[in-house]
Amino acid sequence: MRTADTEDTQGTEGTEELLLPRSRLANERLHALIPGGAHTYAKGDDQYPENLAPVISHGRGAHVWDVDGNRYIEYGSGLRSVSLGHAHPRVIEAVRRELDRGGNFVRPSIVEVQAAERFLATVPTAEMVKFAKNGSDATTAAVRLARAVTGRARVAVCGDHPFFSVDDWFIGTTPMSAGIPAATNELTVAFPYGDLAATEELLTRYQDEIACLILEPAGHTEPPPGYLAGLRELADRHGCVMVFDEMITGFRWSEAGAQGLYGVVPDLSTFGKALGNGFAVSALAGRRDLMERGGLRHSGDRVFLLSTTHGAETHSLAAAMAVQTTYAEEGITARLHALGERLAAGVREAAASTGVGDHVVVKGRASNLVFATLDENRQPSQRYRTLFLRGLLTGGVLAPSFVVSSALDDTDIDHTVEVVAQACAVYRKALDATDPTPWLAGRPVKPVFRRLA
C-alpha cells in the first residue's frame, strides 16, 4: 500500500500484508491515556483484527488515511454520523461562518431560533425541539419526560435493538452493568420488535406502571405491516408515551426519519448522528404539550428536560442546518439508497460466486447495510468476522459495516466488491478447513457488550 502522498491509491491487494507500525504505537499511547483506547467502545481496537486497527490521520469524502499513510474507502463513517462524507464543503462553510461570530453566549443565539425552525420544517410531525450534543442525552431526556407526565417509573425498551443510551436506565440491561444498582435495572423491561401480542402482554402485566415504549422504528428488517400503527394504538390504550429513537433512521430513511416514511407519529422522537455530519448535535422533538413540561409556560411540576452548556453551540447548529439543506436540495436519501443497492448487489454476487453466499450475508435497508459472518453451521461467528475484516482492511476497505455515505462513487463501490471477492475466496478456504484460525493471525474480534474485558 502506498503512502498518503500518492492519494490515488486504493490500498493493497487482498493477498498482501498490511503493516501498521505507527498505528500500533498510537494504539498503545491511546490505551495508556484513555480507558479502552477510544472514546466510543464501538471504535475500540478489540473490534478489529489484532494489529490491524488503524489510527486515523484525516478524512476527505468517502476516504480516510491512517497515521501510516494508508488510504481506505470508509463505511459506517463516524458510527453512521458522517453521511455526506468527511469535510463536506457546504457543512464546513456553514461551520466556519459561525466560528468567526462566536460559538457560545450567556443568552440564546438567534441561530437557535433558525435551527429549531429548520428542524421542525424538516420533521413536521414534531411541534417543539430541544438540541443537545449526543444521543444519550436526548433519549434519557425523553425517558425522564415520559416518567414525569405519566407518573410511572418503568421503561419498556425494544429488546431487539442494541443501544439506546449510556445512562443507567439502559446500560443496566446489558452485560456491562457494573456500577449500576439492581433497583435501577428492575425498572427497565423489554418487548420484542414486531410482536404486538407480546407487547400487549407486557403492558398488561405491568398495568399502569410503564411510562413509555422506546424503540428504533425500523432496523435491519422493515416493520411488519401494521406494526407501528398497532404499537401506537397500544401505547394510547395503556397510557404510555411512544418514543422513536431515530438516531440511525433519521435522514437515512427519509429526511423526516422513519416517522416521515411510515406515517406513524410518535409522542417524542430523538435524532442525532447524520444530523450534524460528524459535528456534535442531537435533538429531542415531540408534542408541544409534552415538551412544554420542560419549559416555563405551564402550571405543573417543572421537568429538568435538557440543560447543557454546549447543547446549542452555534457552529454545530449551523452544521445541522447545512445538512438538512443539502439533503433536501441534492436528494441525499435517494442517493444513499442507490449506492447501498449497488453495493449490496455486488457483495452478494461476490459471495455467491465464491461459494460463501450463505455465510457472508448482507442485510438491512440499502441506506444502512450491515453484514453477518456465519460459520460452517451458519451461526454468527466472531472468528469468521475477524477473517473477513482482515481481507477488507488489507484491500484498503475500512468497513465494520457496509453503511454508505453519499460521498462514495461507483469506482469506490466497484473496488469494494473486488476486495470482498478476494476476502470471500479466503473465507471459502477456511470453511473447507472447518477452522479459520490459520487465517486470523491473532485473537478474534470481540463483541462490544461483554462482562469481562
N, C-alpha and C positions, 0 to 999 in steps of 0.2 A: 504494500500500500504506500502510495507516495505521500509526501508531506503537504501541509496546507498552502505552501507557496505555489503549488500547481493545483488550483481548486477545481479543475475539470475532471478530477478522478472520481471514481465511484467506489473505491475500495478494492480489496484483494479478491482473487478468485476463491471459491469455497474450499479449495484443497490446500491453500497456503496457510501459514501460521501467522496469527495476529499477535504482535508483541506490543505491550503497553507499559513500558518501564516507568514513564513519568506518571501515568495514571495510577500505577501500583503504589508509587511513593506518595502521591497525593491522597490516595485512599488511606494509607497509614496515618498521614497527618490528620485527615478528617476524623478517623476513629480515636486518635489521641485527644482531640479537642471537642468533638461533638458526639454525644451518645448515639450510637447506631451508625455514625459516619454519614448521616444525611438528616435533613430537617423534615423529611417525609419518609415513613417506613417503606412505602412502595418504591422509593428511589434507592433503597439500600443496596450495597454490593452483594448481599445474600440473595438478591433477586436475579443475579446474573451468574454465569459460569465462573468458576474460580479463576482469578487473574484476568478476567475479561469484562471488567466493569469500568468502562471509560469514564474519565472525569472531563467534563465539557469545558472547552475554552470559549466558544462562541457559536452563534447560530445565525442563519440567514435563510429566509423562506422555509423550505422543507428539509434543509440540510443543517447538520451540526458538525463541528470539528472538536476533537478531543485535544488534550494538552500534549499528546504525542504527535499531533499533526494529521491524524487520520480523519477522513470525511465520511459521514454516514447519511443515508436517507433515513429520516426520523419519523416514526409513527407514535401515536399516543402523546404527542408533544405536550410537555408540561402537564402530564397526567390529564390529558384531554382539554387543557385550558387554552392552548395556542392553536386555535382552529383556522386562523388566517395565515399562519406561518410566522416565523420569527422576524422581528424588526419590520413589521408591516408598515409601509410608508404613511398611510393615512392615520394609523394609530399613533405612530411616533411623532408625526407632525402635530397632532392634537395635544399630545402629552407635553412636547417641548413648548408649545404656546402657553400652556398653563404654568409650567415651571418658571417661566420668566415673570409671572404675575403673582407668585407666592402660592404655597400649597396648603396652608392650614391657618385658620384665623380664630379669634376668640368668639366670633359670631358666624352664623351660616353664610356661605358664599352664594352668590347668585347662580353659580354653577350647580349647586344642589337643586335649585328650582328647575333649571333646564334639564338636568339629568333625570329628575323624577318625572317631568312631563314627557321626556323622550321615552323613558322606560314604560310608562303607563300607556303611551300610544302604541308601543310595540307589543305589550301584553295587556290588551284591553279587557280581559277577564278579571283583572285586578283593579281595585279602586284607590289603594294607597300603597306606598312603598317606603321602605327604610333600608339604607345601604349600610354595609359592614365590609370587613376585609376578607373574611373566609367563610366557607360553607358551614362549618360547625357552629359559628356564632348565630347564623341565620336559622338553622334547624333547631338549635336549642331555644332560641327566642320564640319560635313557633310553638314548641312544646310548652314553654312557660306560659305563653298567652293562652293556649288551649286549656291548660290546667286552671288558669285564673278565671276564664269565662265560664267554664263548666263546673268549677268547684270539685273536680275529680283529680285523683292522684295518678292513676295508672295510664301508661302509654302503650299502645299497640303498634309494633313495628312489623313491617313485612319481612319475614324471616328468610325470604329467598333473595334479598338484596344485600350486598356485602357490607355497605358502610353508610352511616348517616351522620356521625358526629364523633369528635374526640372526647366529648363530655360524658360524665358518669352514667347518665340515663341510657346511653347506648353501649359504650365500651364495656360496661359491666356485664353485657350479654355475650362478649367474645372471649376466646381463650386468654386474652391479655387483660384479665380483670383484676390483676394485683393492685391493691391500694384502694379498691372501691368497696364500700360496706355492703354486706349481703342485703341489708334492708333496702338499699337503693336498687340493687339488682331485681329484687322481688316486685318492684313497681313497673317493670317493663316486661310485657308479654309479646308473643309473636303470632302472626297469622300467615298462612301460605298464600302466595300470589296466585290469582286465578281461581280460587276456590271460595265462592260466596257462602256455601253451606258451612264450611269450617269457620269462616269469619263470623257468621251469624251465631254459631255455637259458642264462640269465644265471647262475643258481646253479651250473650245470654248468661253465660257462666259468671261473667263479671258485670252483671246488670247494674247500670248507673255508677260504675267505677272507672270506666275508660274515658279519658279526656279526649283522645284523638287517635285516629288511624293515620300513620305516616308511611308513605311508600314512594318508590320511584314509579311513575305511572306506566312506564314501559322499561324493558330491559333487553335481554338477549333474545327474547321472543316477543311477538306482538301480543297485546292484550286479547284474551278470548272475546268473541263477540258479546257485547252487552256487559262485560265485566266491570268496567269503570263506572258505567251508569248504575249498575247494580250495587256497587260499593257506595256510590253517592247516596242511593236510597237507604242503604243500611245505616250509614252514618247519620242521616237525617232522622231515621226512625228511632235510633238509640241515643240521640242527642250528643253525638260525637262531632268533633271538628275534623274535617278531612284535609290532610296536608299532603301536597305533592312536592316531593323532593325533585326539582328539575335541574339539579346541578349538572347532570350529564345530558338530559333530554332537551334542556333549554338551548335553543338555536339549532342544535343538530337535528331535531325532529321537525321543527318549524321555528320561525323567528319568535313566535309566541310559546314555544315549548310544546310538550305533548298535549297540554290542555288546549292549545290552539289547533292541533291536528285532529284530536279525537273528539273535541266538542264537549267535554265534561269539565265543569268548572269546580275547582276545589275551593274550600274556605280560605286557605292560606297556601302559598307556594314559595319555594326558595330557589334562587338562581345563583350561579357563580360560574366558575371555570371559563367557558367561552365568552362570558360577558365582558371580560377585560382583555382578552387575547394575551394572557400572561401577567397583566397588571392585577394587583390585589384589589378585587371588588366583588362583593356578593350582595344579594338583595333578598329581603323578606317582603312579600307582597300579599295582598288579600283584600277581603271585605272591609269596607270602611268601618262598620260597627264593631268589628273585632280589633282592627288596627288602632282605632281611636282610643282603645283602653290603655294603650301605651303613650297616649298624648295628654293634652291639657284641657280638652274641650269635652269633658264628660263629668258626671257627678258620682261615679263609682270609685271603688278602690283603684289606686294607681298601679299599673304593672310596669316593672322595670324591664322594658322590652329590649331595647338595644341602646347602649350609650357608649360610644367608642371614641377615643381621641382621634384616631386616624381613619375612621369609617367613611368620612366624606372628603378625603384629600382630593383636591381639585384635579390633579393630573390623572388619577385613577378613574374619576367620573368622566373626564374628557375622553379617556381611552374607551370607556363603555359606550359613550355616545358615538364615537367614531366606529366602533364595532357594529353597532346597530345600523348606522347609516350604510356601512359597507355591505352588510348582509342584505339590506333592502335594495340597494342600487345595483349590486353586482350578482344577485341571485346565488348567494353563497351556499345556502342549504341545498339547493338543487345540484350545485357543483360537487358538494361533499358526497351526495348520494351517487352521482355519476362516477366519480373517482372510486368510491367504495365498491360499486358494482363491477367496474373493470378489474379492480384488484381481486375481489372475491372470485370472479370467474377464472382469472389467471392462476390463482393459488390452487383452486380446486382442480383445475386441469393438470397443473404440475404434480399435485399429489396423486391424482388418479393415474397419470402416465407412468409414475414410478412405483405404483403398487401400494401406496400408503393412503389412498383416499378415505379409508375407514379409520385412519389413525391420526392424520393431521386434518382437523375439522375446523372450518371457518364458520362462524355463526354470528348472529346479531344483525341489527339494522345496518344497511350499507354505509351509513354515516358514522357508525360506531361498532366496527368489526372487532371481534376477538377471535382467538384460536385456541382450540383444545388439542393437547398432545396425549394420545392414548397408547397403552402398552399392548402386548401380544393378546391380552384378554379384553382389549378395548375398554380398559379402565384408565381414568386420569392418572398421569404419571409425571412426577417432578423430574425423574431421571431422563425421560424422553423429552421433556420440555427443555432441559439443560442441553441435550444433544442438538435440538432444533435451534435454540438460541445461539449456540456456538457457530452453527453453519451460517446463520443470518449475520452475526457480527463479523465473522471472517470475510463475508462477502460485502461488507460495507452497509449493512442494514441494521439499524437500531430499532428493534420492534418488540417491546414487551406485549404489545397488542398490534392489531392492524387498523387502528383508528386513524383516519386520514385527516390531513389539513388541506385547505384549498390551494396551498402553495405548491402541492405536488403537480407534476405534469406527466404526460404519457411516457416519456423516457424514464422517469423515476419508477413508474408502475412496472414498465417492461423489465427494467433491471431487477426490481424486487422479485418479480416472478422467476427470472433466471436464477437468482440466488436461492429462492425457495426450492426450485427444482434440484439444485445441487445438494441442498440440505436434505431433501426428501430421499435422494439416492442413498445417502449415508444412513438415513432413518430406516430404509428398507434392509440394508445390511445388518443393522442392529436387531431389527425384528427377526430376520432369518437366524441370527445367532441367539435369539431369545435373551439377549443381555446387552444393554447399551454401554456398560461400564468401560470397555476399551476405548470408546469414543468420547468419554466425558472429560478426561484429563484433570480430574479433581472432584470435589464434593458436588452433589446436585444442588440446584437452587431450592429455596425453601419457601413455604407459604408465609405471607405477612403475619397472619394471625396464628400464633402458636404460643404455648405456655412457657416453654423454655427457650433460651437463646440458642 
